[in-house]
Amino acid sequence: MANQPTKYRKFVVGAASAALVASAVAPVAFAAEFTDVKDNNSHKAAIDALSDAGVISGYPDGTFQPNKTLTRSDVVKLMGKWLIAEGYDVPTDYKTKPRFSDLKTTSNDELLKMSALVYDNGVFVGKPDGSLDANGDITRENMAIVLVRAFDRVYDVDLVSYVNAQEFDKDVTDLGKAKAEARPAIDVLDFFDITNPAAPEFNPKNTTTRAQFASFLYKTTLVDFDEIGGGIVAPGVASVKGINATTVEVTMKDKVENINSLNFTIDGLTVANAAVKQTDDKTVVLTTATQKGGEKYTVKLNDKAIGTFTGIEATVPTSIKITNQSVQGKTGQQVILSADTGVKKAGIPVTFNVKANTTGTTNKDQVFEAMTNEDGIATFSYTQYSAGQDQVTAYPTGAPTVRSIGYVFWGVDTILAVEDVTAGSTIGNGANKTYKVVSKDATTGKPVANQTLNVSFKENIEVTPDQLKDATVNGVDVAQLSNGTVTRAAQITTDSKGEATFTVSGKNTSVTPVVFAAYNTATTKDYTYDASDLQATASKVTFSANQAEYTLEMVRENGEVAATEGTNGRKYTLTVKNKDGNIAVNEIVNVAFNEDLDRVISTNTEAKFIEVNNDNTQQYFTGDKAKKISVKTDSKGQATFVIGSDKVNDYATPIAWIDVNTPNAVEGNFDQGEPNVIGQISYFQAAYLDGAALKVYNTAGKETKEFKGSETATFKAELVNQSNKKVQNTSIKKASYTVFNTGANDVKVLAANGVDEQVISPNRSYTVTYEKTWNEATKAWVGNTDLNLKPTMDKNASVRVVATGVALDGDKDYAFTAKEATASFTATSAVSDLYTGEVVSFNSDKKELTFSGKDAVKYAGEKDVTYEYKGLGNTPIATADDFIKELKKGKVTITREVKGSTTSFYIIEQDTTKAGPADTSATSVADKAAADAAIAKVDALPAVGSLTLADKANVEAARAAFEALNATQKGLVSADTQETLEKAEAKMAELVAASEDIKKAQAAEDKITALPAVADLTLANKDAVKEARTAYDALTPAQQKLVAPATVAALLAAEKKIAELEAALPADYEFTNVTVDAKSAGVEGLSIFTIDGTVAGTKAADVKSVSLSFNPEVPAQTATYDAATKKFTYNDTFITTDKVTVQGMNEAGKVIVTKVVDVVAK
């Protein structure tokens, strides 16, 4: 930024920046002492400052690794920590909603937090495909983009536009090598001297080291963004400021002499008049059209941008309120206050007047002006440096009588704080949540004992009785009614540690405890809350049933109209899952009618619950069960129930819930917050023929779709009513069945006598027709139209059957088409797609595990199958090997679930006091032990990204252990483990190479730093300087980048000094005291010249003659030269010229010294 017309002045803004600058200009008392960051490291000040501010940290071994290449995840973490230092909060959904496509909920927790923070604030947006590429390197050009984007967002500035408007000499010489998107950002770093002027090549495509990034970030924090926001963009301009909605003041650095010569314009705004301010001849007052509040405007002078300002809203608010009227601040750090004008418009100026306690403190009164955002809220921040209390008055700048007052309580530490003792923000009804209060002296930071404090709820202050929340503090019903009739708070007293606790309890409500100062006297107690009291707000707590523990689903079978009477009704199926999404087996679910529970008399129903017997007969429940029943879920997490009504046009809506508030789960009362589901409504009409249906029955006559082993399934076509029940006096005359084998094993259709009729293989179909015949003697239809089938063996099978035919309704034929039903057969030893049981063994060779009494199933190794593993508490398990390790810890029960191409295993319970499943593989114990030992060495290595040279021996040992295995043993080492080892070796190779580069770079740097200070250099150091240059030039470009820029600059300065010393040595030959006078010869073009001078130097004796050249096209003239005195003279008439070249020749006539001399005309 050399020769820049307007040098940018740097100030400190923000609490984090203040801390950084303080650590840079004073001894770093708190920064980590990194063993590999020496005092002569040019990045040390930045590293120490950022470490002290908590933005960066080192490694457990005490190093910082300044030359380690920065990865994209490193940048995310560093920028995230900086945002936290600037007052930003981590999004609460950071874990459940990863911001980048290659992050998962199980990714590194810190990375998830910081990535959500930087992404949500537009600082780091990832790659075009939505990924983070955490381990990828970040180039210097991308680093520039990130830095500029970050500071634009945080300080609401436009650094690129600001710098584009500047006239400055650019130091960066290789800007053209950067991608177009990055060039403006690099210009920003160049303008503010964030780049190093001594190293003009920015090298945009190169990677960035940790130390370099520390310097870039640290230097950026020193920029005064308030100055930028003020629009100082041109030399000669002091400030550009909006005064009101139609007035802008431009203050120049010098007096305005001629206002008529100045042409002021504003983009998007008409300038009606420009005049010099009467009280200040440096300020021009511009009268404009009405500005748009919050809009950024650019002022131009004679078509050149000179500054920007924010438009001021013309509306003057009639009210204002400081949003938090009691704030605690730590001395030396910023507090932030906001005021709401009640007008949702941007650009309304609001004045904040701070009245401080200045007696005996360093605190001072301050006045700020801030503009509202689009929500009509103005925000400002400020700092004090002593304990005390400030009164802050906020008012619209245009209406100073409209005011709101707040208070800031300053202390060396947080004066009053509340923290959770009981974890969690949601508590069961009637349970307790405990909080701890800590009180400290504002001046000393020491605990305050025996201090009485009040505790109330924010929701119960200044409200009417009907708005009070159903909760207590230490058993006290706290309240402060708006009518003044009740003022009640719970009082607590701090102990010798300055601590006190209180307990909150409630039911079906949410409350926010607030602790505030109590001003008791000897005779009265003060329970009154005032917004200006010293106070601390606790985390909000919700009391409710633990509804998040379960989810319920309810599905109604068939349509919404059912047939009346208890023999019909409508069937519903419930499915219950726990909080992890797994099926809930043996869970008790209560079911009632929503019309009876909604407390609306007009919506009551006469419907009842229907009991279904094993023989498929059914009747209404009696007593209490007629209106409320409890059902238990089966192994699939499902339960069914049937409802019915005798009343035509009646309707009913079932509601199901899990009673989590009582031990037996069947207390029956539906409490607010309990997990529940409301089913679809059913209407009841008198029974009528609604069509045909195909049903499946077992040998006991029970309707079902699931069969065990080789049970026989009977498919029956029936005419049914709207409840899907068979209509009386109907039968099937003729039925054709097409059987589709949808399973993996053979099934067979049975003839009427029970013998095999037809075997159907998988993916094949078979059609058979059965027809009754008319018996004239008995006057009846005889024969059987049912279809019977079963598996050929005790193996899993499934079928889909489609039926068409003719039914008899009395004496009328009724044709039906395409009625469908399915049946599945589960072998008694087969494992169903959803199965829970004890695992008794596994085979690590075949990748199979065996449930008790079941066939073995695969737990890994199947092509095109995705396997997922979850431990206790639904904790993810990364690999199959890790899953088996968990199984071996003890007797274990797991759930296996197959959905499409994904097979999931969940560990449900485990008893580690009992032996776990055994490995039945043929692999020897010795082979397993050897393979496990090698795997353990790989597993013990740090993560690849955390490897250092100190791990080199361990990486080599892991490789040696693996190579020592035989082929069988190597086969027991998973591909993932081998890949991990290979990546570790590749990383170690990089580290070794980098280490060699560092050593060579350090050797060259040592030669440079060993040179004396520039001021102390003599020509005796010339060879040492040359050696230092030779050592540096011998480095590769990558190695040269490891040499600190300050060290390179020191070498350049040393070389410059040596050159200056050499230049100061006496010359071999030189002309001294040469004068050339000329006067007119009276003839145009000729002059009379008088020339004299002296030959000097250590070898002046070598000069034997002197010649004079007046014009290159004219022969030189010989001067009179006295070799003894070394003087020469010339006096003659010659061609007029303004310069004469004097040359000295040796004995051979060779020119050995030359000097050009100006002619002095007389």
N, C-alpha and C positions, 0 to 999 in steps of 0.2 A: 504493500500500500504506500510505496514511496512517493514523495512529492504530492501527496493528496491535498487538494485545495482546502477541504474542510475535514480536519482530523476528528474522528469520532471519539468523544469523551466517554469513558466507561464509569458507570456508577453501580451500586449494589441494589438489587431489587429482590424481594422475597426472602422469607426466613431461611430457606435452604441456601440461597446464594450468599446471604450474610454469613452463614456458618462457614461456607466454603472460602470466602474471601478472608475471613478472620484467620482461618488456619493457614492461609497462604502468606499473610503478612506478619504473623506472630509465630513464636515457637509452637509447634504442634504438640499439645499436651495430651491429647486423647487419641490421636491417630495411631493405627497399628504400626509397629516397627517391623517392616518387612525385611527379612535378612538379605534378600537379593535386590533391594532398591537402595543403591549407594547414594551418598550425598552429592556426588557429581553427576547423577542421572538427571538429564534435563526434564524428565517427567515427574520427578520426585514431589515437587510442590503440589501438582495436580492430584497425584495418587494419594498423598497424605490428606489433602483437603477432602477429597471424595470419600476416603475411608472414614474420616472423622464425622462426616455427615451421614454415614450409614448407607451410602449409595453403592460402594464397592467393598469387597472383602477379599481376603487372601485365601490361602489353602491351609489345611490343618498343620502342615509342617512349618508354618511361619513364613512361607514364601508368597510372593505376589505373582511371580512368573510374568514379568513385564513384556517379554518377547514372545509369549504364547499367542498364536493366531486366534483372533476373536471369531467365534461362531455366531450364527444368527440367534441361537438361543441365549448366548451371552448378552447380546445387544438387547434382546427382549427383557432379560432380567435386570440389566443395568438401567434401562430407561424406565422400567416399571418401578424400581426402587427410587429413582429420581422423582417420578410422579408422586409417589407416596410422600417423599420429603417436601413436595410442593403442596401437600394437603389433599391429594386425591385418594379415594377409597377403592379397595379391591371389590369388584362386582360380586354380589352374594351368590350368583349362579355360575361362578367360575368353574366349578367342578362338574356340575350337571350339564353344562352347555359349553364344551370346548370350542374355542373360537376358530381353530384351524383344522382342516380336514384330516391332517395326519396326527392329531392329538386325540387321545381317548380319556375317558374319565379316570382311567388308572394311570395316566401319565404322571410324571413328577409334579408334586403338588405345587411347589414354588413356580414351576414353569407354567402350570395352568393358571395360577393367580396372576402372574405378571403378563402373560399373553392376553388374558381377558382385559386387563387394565390398559395395556398399550393399544389393543385393537379397538376397544370401545371409545377411546379418546383420539382415534385417528392417527396415532403416532407410528404404528407398525402394522401394515395391512397384509403382509404375506405375499406369496407368489400368485401369479395369475390363476393358477389352478386351485387356489384356496388353501394351499398347504403352507406350513411354516418352514419346513426343511431345517429342523432345529440344528443338525450337525453341520450344515453347510457353512462355508466361510462367507463373510460379508465383505464386499469390496469397499474401497475407500469412497468411490462415487456414491454407492448406496448408503454408506454411513453419513455422507453429507446430506442426502435427501432426508434420512431419518431425523437427523439433528434439526434441520431447518423446519421440517414438518412439526416436530415436537414443540419447538419454541413458538411457532406460529399458533398452535392450538392453545398452549398454556397461557400465553400472554396476549392472545387475540391481536396479533400483528400480522403483517404481510411483508416478511423480510425480503422476498424476491423483488416485489414491486418497489420497496424502499431503495434497495441497492441499485436496481435498474435505473432509477432517477438520479443516481450520483455520478459525478465526474471524478474518477480516481484512476491512478496508474496501477494496472493489475500486475501483481507479482507472479501469479501462476502462469507458467509458460507452455504447459501441455494441455490446456483446456480442450483443445480440439480432439484429444484422444478419448474424452469422456462421452458417454451417450448423451443425446440431446436433453433428455429429462433431467440429467444431473448437473448440467452446466450452470444453470442459474443458482443452484444450491452451492456449488463450489465458489461461484462469484461472491455469495454471501460470506462464506468462510474467509475468502481472500480479503474482502472489504474490511472486515472486523479484525484482521490480523490473527484469525484463529488458525489459519495456515501459517507456516513458518517462512517469512520473507527470505531467510538465509538459504532455504532449500526450495527454489522456485518450481521444481517439478512436483506436481501433486500426485502423479502416478495413479490415476483414477481406477485402473483395472487391478491394482495390487490389493492384497489383503491388508487387514488392519490388526496391529498388535494390541494387547490389553493396555499397555502404557500409552500408546498413541491415542487410543480412544479416550483414555482418562484425560489427556491434555485437551483434546477436542471438546469434550463435554464440559470440562472445568472452564475453559476460556469462554465458551458460549454462555455460561451462567453469569459472566461478568458484564454482559451487554445490558445497557439501560433501555429496556423495551418501552418504558414510559416516554423516553425521548423520541423513540421511533413513532409511537402512537401519536405524539404531538405534531408530527408532520414536518420535522426539520429536515428538508431534503435539498436545500440549495444554499450555496455560499451567499453571505450577505443577509440571510433571513434568520431572525432570532426565534420567532414562533408564529404559528398559525392557530387561531383559536376561535371556536364558535362562542358567541356571547349570548345570543338568544335566537329565536326561530327565524329572525330576519337580519341578523347582524353578525359579521365576522370581522375579527381584528387581525391584521398582518403586521407584525412588529419587525422592522428592519434593524440591522446592526448600526446603521448610520442614519443621519438626519435625511428626511425625504425633502429634496430640494424642489422638484418639479412634478407634482402629482399628475399633471396633464400628459406627461410623457410616459406614464405607466399605464399599461393596458391590462387590467385584471379580469380574468374570466374564471368561471367555475363550471366544471363538467356537470351537466344535468341541472343547473341552477342559473337563473338569470341574475346578473349583477346590475342593479339599478343605479348605483352611485358609488363613487370612491372618493373619500375625503380624508385629509390629514387630521388626526385627533387633536383637538384644541389644547389638551393638557399634556400631549406627548408628541413632539415633532418627528419621532421615529415610527409612529404607528399610523397605519392606514385603516380607516373604518370602511368596510364594504357593506352596503345595504343590498340585501338579496331578496329574491322571492321566498315564500315560506318554505322552509326546509322540511324534509321528511325525517322525523325523529329516528336516530340510530343509524341513518344512512351515512356511508363514508363518502366524503366529497374531496375532490382534488382541486386545489387553487393553482392557477397558472398566471404567470406574469410574462407578458409579451410572448405568449404561446409556449412557455417553458414551465413545467411543473415545479412549484416551489414549496408545496406542503399540502397536508391533508387535515381534515377535521371531521368530527362526527356531528351530523345534523342534530339540531335541538328541536324537540317537540314543542309545538305552540301551546298545547294544552297545559294549564296550570292546575295541578291536583288540589282538591278541597280537603283531602285527608292524607295522613301518612302514618305508618306504624313500623317501628323497628321490630323485625321479626323475632329476634331473641333479645329480650330486654335485660337479661342477666348473662354475662359471658365471663368465663375465667380465662386468663392469659398467663403464659409463662414469660417472665422477663427475658428480653432479647429475642423473642420469637413473635411472629405475627399473630394477631387475632383478626378474624373476618366478621364484619357486621353488614347486615342488609336491612334495607327499609323498603316497604311495600307502599307504593303510592295509591294503590287501588285502581289505577288506570292502566289497562293492558296495552301500553304503547312504549316503544323504545325512544331513547334520546331525550328524556325529561331530566334536566339537571337537578340533582339533589345535593344539598350541602350537609356535611357532617361536622359539627363543632365539638371538639373534644376538650373538656375542662378537666384538667388533671390536678392531682394533689401535688403541688410543686414545692411545698415546704419541706425541707430536709431531704428531698429526693432529686434525682436527675430527670424526673419526668417533666414534660412540658405540654402546654396547651397546643392544640393543633387544629387546623381547619382543612377539610378535604372537600372536593366536589367530584361526584361520580354521576354517570349517566345511567338511566334505567335500561334494562334489557326489554325484550318484546313482551315480557310478562309484567312490566311496570315495576320491576325490582331493581334498585340501585345497590351496588355492593362495593365496599372499600375495605382495605386492611391497613393496619398500622402497628407500631411497636413502641413499647416503653421499656426502660431499663432498670426500674426500681419498683419495689412492692408498693402498692397503693390502689386507690379506687378512682376511676375516671367516670365522669358523667358525660354521656354522648347525646347530643341533641341533633336530631335529623329534621330537615325541613326542605320543601321544594324551594329551589333557589329563587323562583319567582313569587313565592308566597311565604315569607319568613315567619308569619304568625301561625302558620299551620305546622304544628310541631309534634314530635314524639321523642321520648327520653328513654335511654337505656343506660346500663352500667357495666363497666368492665372492671373485674377484680384481678389485679396483677399480683403474682407471687413468684418466688424463685422456683417453686414447684407447684403442681396442681394443689389448690387449697382444699377443695372438697371433691372427693371422688366416690363413686359407687361401683362396685363390681359384683358379678354373679358368684354366689357360692354354690347354689344348685344349678347344674348345667341344664341347658335346654330352654327354648322359648315357649314350648307347649307343655303344659302340665295337666295331669288328670284332674277331673273335678274333685274338689275337696282336699287335694294334696297341697303341700306347701312348697314355696320357692323362697329360699333364703338369699339375702343380699348382705354384703359387707360395705360399711362406710368408713372412709379414711379421711381424717381431718389433719391438716398441717398448717403451721404458722406461715403466713404469707412472706414474712421477712427472712426467717431462718430456715424454713422448710422442715422444721422439727415437728414431731407429733404434738397435737393439742389434746390434753387430757381433760376429763370432766366437762366437756362441752355438750350442751343440750341442743339437740337438733329435732326438727319436726319432719315427719314423713306423711305424705298424702299421695293421692293419685291425680294426675293431670286431668283425667276424665271426670273427676268428682269436684272440680274447683269451678266456682261461678256457674253452676248449673241449677236447673229446677229439680225437685225431688224425683220426678218420674224419669230423670236422665241418669240417676246414680247407678254406678256399677255394683254388681253383687260380689264384692270382695272386701277383705279386711287386711289391716296391717297390725300384726301382733294382737289380733283379736279385736281391734278397734275399727268401727265402721266410720272411716274417715270421710269427711265431707265439708265443703264450704259452699253453702247455697247462695244463689244470686240474690235472694230476698233478705239475706243477712240473718235469718233465723237460726241457722246452724253453722258453727265454725268448729270443726273437730279434727284433730290430727293426732297421730301417735308420736310420742316423744321418746327419744333414745339418748343415751349419754355415752360419750367416748371413754375408753379405758386408758391405761397408762401408755398404750401404744398409739393412742389417737384413733382407735378403731371401735366400731359398734356394729351390731348386726340387727336386722329386722326380718320378719317372715311375712310373706303375703300368701293368702289363701282365697279361693273363690270358686265359682261354678258357672260354666257357660258364659264367660265374659273375658274381655281383654282389658288390661290396665297397665299404666305406665307410672311406676313409683317416682316421686320427686322428693328429694331431701333438701330442706331449706333451713336457714338460720332461725332460731327461736330466741326471742328477746324477753325472757322471763324476768320478773322482778321478785322481790321478797314476798310480795302479797298476791301477785297474779301470774298466770301462765299465758304465754302468747302462742296461739295456734294459727294465727292468720297468715295466709300466703299472699305475698305481693310479688308481682313479676320482676321487681327490681331487687329482690332479696338475693344474697349469695346462695346459690343453689346448684344441685347436680341432679341430672336425670338418669334414672336407671334404665336398663333394657326392658322393653315391653314383654309382658307375659300373658299367655292365653290359657285359660282353663277350659277344658272340654274333654269329651270322651276321645280316646285315642283312635280316631277314625282312620288315620293313615295306616293302621296296622292291617287292614283288609280292604279288598275290593270285591263287590258282588255284582253278578250279572244275572238277569232273569229273562228267560225266553218262553213265550207262550206257544204251545203247539196249535197248529191249524189257525182258522180265522177267528175273528172277534165275536161271532155269534155262536153260542153254545145252546144245546138243548136243555130244557128244564128237567127237574127231578134228579134225585140222588144217584140214580143208575147211569146218568150221563155226565154232565159237568165239563170242565175245561182243565187240562193238565198244563202245569208249568214246570220248568226245569231251572234250578238254581246252580250257579257255579261260583265257588269261593276261592280267592287267591290271597296269599299273604302279602306283606309289604314288599317282598322281593319278587313278586310275580309268580311264585310257585303255587301249586295247588294246595289247598288247606284240607287235609284229611281229618275226618272225625270232628269237624267243627259243628257246633250247635247253632242253628239259625232259627230265629223266631219269625213267624209269618202271621199277619193280620190283614184287615181290610183298611185301606187308606180312608175310605168313606166313614169308617167308625172312629178313626183316630184324628181326623182333621178338625174335630170340634164344631163342625157345621151340621146342624140338625137336619137340614134339608137334603144333605147328601148321604144320609145313612143308607145302608143296604141290608136286605134280608138274606144275602148270600151266606153260605156256610162252607166249612171245609168238609171234604169227603174222604172217608177212610176206604182204602183199597186193600182187599184181602188177597191172600196168596193165590186163590182160585179165580182171581180177576173180578169177583163180585165186589160190590161197593155199596156203602150207605153213608149218610151224614154222621159226622161226629156229634156227640151230645155234650151237654154241660159247657164248661169253659172252652173246651177244644173246638166247639162249633164256630167260635169267633177268633180263636188264636191257637196256633199249634207251633210245635218245635220240631224241626227235622235235622237229621245229622248227615253230613256229607260222606260220600263213599270214597273209595280209593282214587277216584278221578276228581275228587273235590266237588262232586255234584250231589244234588238231592232233588226229589220231585214232590209235588203235592197237587191235589185236585180241588177245585172249588165248584160249587153249584148253587142253584136257587130253584125253588118251586114257583116263584112269582114271575109271570110273563112280563116282559119289558123291564125287569130288574137289571141292574148292572153292578159290577164290582171290580175294584182295582187292588190287587194284592200288593202289600208292602212287606219287605223282608229286612231284618236287621240283626246284627250280632250284639248281644248285651255284654258290653265290656265293663260295665260298672258294678256287676255282682259276681261273686265267686262261682255260682252254679250256672251262669250264662242263660238262665231261663226265668229270671225274675218277671219278665213280661212287659215292663214299662219301656216304651220307646223314648229315650232321652235325646235331647238335642246334641248333635255331634257324633252319635254312634254311627258306625258304618252301616249303610243301608242302600236299598235300591227299590224303586217303585216299578212294578211291572206294567204290561199293557192291559188296558181295560177289556173286560169280557161282558157281552150283553147276553141275556137269556130269553129265548123264545120257545114256544111249544115245539116238540120234536117233529121233524119232517125229513123226507128222503132228500139227502144232499149229494148223492152220487155213490160211487164205488170206491173201495180201498183195497189194497193188498197188505195183509198183516202176516207177521211171523210169530209162531208159537213154539215153545219147547214141549217136551213129552209130558210135562205136568199141566199143560194147557195154559201156561202163563205167557202173555205177550212179551216178547223180548227180541232184541237184535243181536245179542251176544251169547255165544255158546262156548262150552269148554270141551276140549278133547274132540272125540268123534261123536258128540251128541247129534241127534237128528233134528233138523229144522223143518217145520211144516209151514208152508206158505198157503194162506187161505185168501181167496177173493171174497169180499163181502159188500153188500149194499149197506151204507151207513148214513146216520143222521149228521147233523151239524156238529155233534160232539165226537164224531168218528166212531160211534158205537153202532153195532149191527142192528138193522131195522128188523123188528119181529116179522115173522111170516114171509121172509124172503130167503132165497137160496140161489146157488149158482148152477145153471143148467149146463154150461159149457165154458171151459177155460183153456186158453193156450198160454203156456209159459215159455219164455226164452230166458235161459240161464246163462249168464256171463261169468266166467271164472276170472275174478279180478285179483286173485291171490297168487301165491308162489307154489302151491301144491295141488294135487288132483282132488276133485270132488266127484261124488257119484249121485245120480238120481236113482231113487228107489222105486221099484214097482209096487203095486198095491199089496202084494204078498210079502213085501219087505226085501226081496232079492234085488241084486244090482240090475238096474235097467240100462244105465249109460254112464260111463266114466268121462268126465270133462277135464281136459288138461288146462294149465294156465294159459290165459290169453285166447281161449277158445270159447265157443258158445254152443248151445244145444236147445232145440225147441221141441216141446212135447205138448200134446193136447189130450185133455180128459173130458169126457162128455157123459152125462147121465142119460138113462133110457127110461121110457115111460112103460110102466107095468100096468097093463089094462086090467089085470085081475084085481090088483090091490088099489088101482086108481091112484098110483103114486110114482114119483120119479125115484129111480134107484141108481146107485153107483156113487163114486167119490171123485170129486174134482180137485182135491187138494194135492199140492206138490210136496214130496218129501225128499230131502237130500242131506248129505253128510260128507265129511272128508273121508278119503280112502284110508288114511292113517292118522294117528294122533300127532298131527302137525298143523301149524298155522295155515288158515285158509280163509277166503272171503269170496262172496258172490253178490251179484246184482241180478235181480229177477224182474222182468217186465211181463205183465199179464194183460190179456185182452179176452173178451168173451161175451157171453149172454147170461144175464141173471133173470130170476123169476121173482116178480113182485105180485104175489097172489097168483092170478092166472095170466099176468101180462109179462111179455118178454121185455128185458131192459138191457140194451147193448152197452158195454163199457170198453174203453180203449186205454192202453198205455198206462196202467197203474203199476207203480214201481215200489220195490222194497229191497233192503239189503240185509245181509247176515254175515257175521264174522265168527270164525272159530279159532280159539286160542289153545294151542297144545298145552297139556298140563305141565310140560317141562319147558315150554317156550317163554320167552320174556316179551311181554307186550310193549307197544310203543311208549306207553307210560306205565312205569313199574317202579315200586319202592320195595326194597328188601335188603337183607344183610349180605354183604360180599364175603364169601368164604375162601376164595382163592383167586389168583391171577396168573397169567402166563406171559412173562415179559418177552419171550421170543415171538409168540403169535399175536401179542398185543390184545389179549382177551382177558375178561374177568368173568367170574361165575358167581351168580346169586345162589343162595341156599335153595336146593331142590330144583334148579333151573339149568337150562343149557347155557353154555358159554356165549358171551357176546363180545364184539370188538369194542375196545376203548380207544383205538388209534389204528392207523395204517390202511384204512379203506380209501380207495381212489374216489375222488369227487365227493367226499364226505367231509364236512367241517365239524370239528370237535370242539366243544367248550367245556370247561371244568370250573366248578365253583366249590369253595370250601365252606366251613361253618360260617353262618352269618352272610352267606352269599358272596364271600370274598373271592375275587377272581384268582384262578390258578393258571399260570402261564403255559405250561407244557404238560404233555402226557407223563413224562418222567416225574415232574413235580407232583402230579396228581397221585401217582403210585406211591411216592414218598409219604404223602399225607395218609393214604389208606393204610400203610404199614405201621402207622403210629398206634393203632389199637383197633379193637372190634368196631366195625363201622357199618352203618346203614346209609345207603345212598338211593337217590331217585334217578332213574334213566328216562330221558324224554327224547323221542324222535319226532322232529318236525321237518318234513321235506328232506333236504340234504344236510340238515344240521342235527347232530346228536349231542345232547347235553347231559352232563353228570353233575349232580348236586349232593354234597355230603350233608346228610340230614342230622345225624347224631353219631358220636364216637365215644367209646369208653377206653381211655388210654391205660387203664389198669389191667386190661385183658389183651391177649395177643391179637394182632391184626391178621389179615389174610396172608396166606403163604404163597410163594412163587412156585408154580408147578413146572416151570420150563426145564428143558434138558441142560441148560447151561450150568456149568459147574460153579460151585461156591467160590472157588479160587479165581475163576475167570471174572465173576461178578465183582469180587473184592478188588481185583487189579483194575478193572474198568472204573469202578467207583472211586478208587484212589486217584486215577488220572482226572476223572471228572471233577473231583473235589479241588484239585489244583487249579483247574480252569475257573471253577465257580468262585474260588477265593480271590481271583484277580479283581481289581477295581473296575468300574465301568470304563469302557474304552476312552470316553471323553475325559476321564479323570486320571488316566495313566501318566506317570512321570518316569524319568530315567531311573528313579529309585526302584521301580518295579521290574527292571530289565531282567534281573536274575530269576525272579519268579515266573516271568513269561517264558524264559528259556527252560526253566525246570518243568513247566507245564507241557511244553513241546516235547522235552525229553521223556517225560512220563508217558505221553501218548505214543511216541515212536517205539517205546519199549514194549508195547502191547503186541500180542500176536493178532492174527487176522480175526479170530473169533472174538477176542476182547475188544478190538477196535470196532467191531460191528455192534457192540453194546453201547458205544458212545454215540449219542444222538448227533444228527447233522447240525442242529442248532449249537450244540456245545463245540463241535469242530469249527463252525463258522465263527463263533466267539473267539476262539483261540487264534484263528487266522487274522481276524480284525485286530486283535491285540498285538500280534506280531507286526502287522502293517503299520499300526500306530507307533510301535516302538521303533521301527525303522525310520519313520518320520522324525521322531524325537531325537534319535541318534544323529541323523543327518543335520537336524536343526542345532543339536549340541555342538557338532563339529563347526558348523557355520558360526555359532556364537563364539566358540573358542578363537576362531580365526579373526572374527570381527573384533573380539576383545583385545587380541594381540595388537591389531592395528590401532585400536583406540588407545591402548596403553602407551604406544609410541607417541601418539599425539598428546595425550595428557601428561606425558613425562617432560614435554618441552617447557622451558621457562615461560613465565607470563610474557605476553607480547611486549610489554614495556621494558622487560629485562633482556630481550633477545639482543645478541651481538652476532657479528659475522662468524664468530667461532662456533655458533649453533647452526650454521648453514647446512652442514652435512647431515645433522640430526633432523632438520626440517625436510631435507631431501629424502632421507630414509623413511620418515613418517609418510611422505607423499607416495613413495614407492610401495610401502606396505598397504596403504589404502587403495591405490590403483590396482594392486594385485588381487584384491577381493573381487568376487563375482558380484553382479548387480544385486543379487539377493542378500549377499553378505554385507554389502555396503549399506543396505537399508537397515541393518541391525546396529550400525554406528549412529549414535545420537546426533541429530542435526546440529546441536550446539557444539559437539566435538568437531564435526566437519567444518563448521564456521570458524572454530579456533585454528584449524589447520590453514584455512584460507587467510585468516588474519596474520598468521605467522609467516606465510609465504609473502604476503604483501609487505610485512615489516622488513624481511630480508631484502626484498627488492628495493625498498626505500634506503636501506643502509648501503647497498651497493651503488645506488644512484648518487649517494652523498660523497663517495670517494673522489679524490682528485682525478681530473681527466688527463689522458696522455697528451692530447693537443686540444687547444681551444683559442679562439680569438677573444681578446678582452679590450675594453675601452675603444671600440670601433665607432667612429663618427663619419657620417657622409653628409657633407653640406653641398648645396647646389644653388647657383644664382644664374639669372638669365645671361646668355652670351650676346644678347641683342639681336640674335637671329632665331627665327621661329624653329623649334625642334632641337635647339642646341642649348646646353647649359655648361657653366664652368663648375667643375666638381673639385672639392677639397676633401680628401679622404686620408685618414690616419688611424693607426691602431697598433696593437701589440699581440705577438704570438706568445701564449703561455702554455703550461702543462709540463708534466714530468718528462716528456720526450720532445719538448719544443725545439731542441737542437737539430732534430731531424728535418725541420722545415728549412729549405734552402731558398725558396722564392715564393712570391705572393702575386696572384693575378686577380683581376677584377672583371666581372662579366656584367655588362649593362643591358645586353639583349641577346637571347639565344641565337639570333640570326647574324650577329655581328661578332667578329673575333674578340677574344678577351684582351684586356689591356694589362700590361705588366706594371706593378707598383715598385717603387724604390724600397728595397728591403735591406736593413742593417742586421746581419746575422748576430753580431755581438750584442746589440741592445735589444734584439728581437722586435724592432719597431719597423713599421712600413708606412709610406706616404705616397700620395698621388695628387697632382694638381694639374688639371688639363681640361680642355673643352671636349665634350662628347655628347652623344645623343641623349636627349632628355628622357628620364625614366623615374619611376617612383621607388624602385628597389634595386640594390646592387648585390651581387653574389660575390663574396670574398673567398678565395680558395688558396690553400697553402700546399706546395708541392715539395716532395723529397728530392734527393739528389738525382733520382732516376726520372724526375718529372711527373711522378704519380701523385694525384691529389690525395692528401691524407687528412685534411681538415677543411670544413666548409662552414660558412655562416652567411645567411641572408640578412641584409641590413636595410632598414627603411631610409629613404632619402629625406633630408630635412631641407626644405626650400627656404632660401633667404630672401 
